[in-house]
Amino acid sequence: MRIVNAPVITAMPMPQKPVTSAALLATAAHLNFRATSRDRSGSTLGVLVDASGAQQFLVIATGGEEGTWTLASALPVGLVPFLLYESAANVLRGGSLSEDGSIDYYGARYTIESWFDGNTRAAKVSGSA
């Protein structure tokens, strides 16, 4: 009998922490959050929209080890859009980029990381006060 070592596949991949840029934060500052759904625990998920109501797609552009968060008015071919937790939207819209690449928001430092539950892709905040 031959034993084959199958790769281990987890239901929830490890989150990515793509790079955030000052340009992204400057763009996001002028956008509004529109709630579109809730996750299983009831937390609000949504999208960023401009003044006309047009969605700005949050995607991870390739390049670098973790990629770069970016916004696009049209969904780029081959990239998957992310919903945002409302807390992540607030940090993106009101924060400023710190020297270490984290986001300063009301006296705390945060990063935006990807989250996937097997069905929904979202951006959430992690960090500490």
Helices and strands as residue ranges (DSSP letters): H 22-28, E 32-38, E 44-49, E 55-61, E 68-72, E 83-85, H 86-94, E 96-97, E 103-105, E 108-116, E 121-128
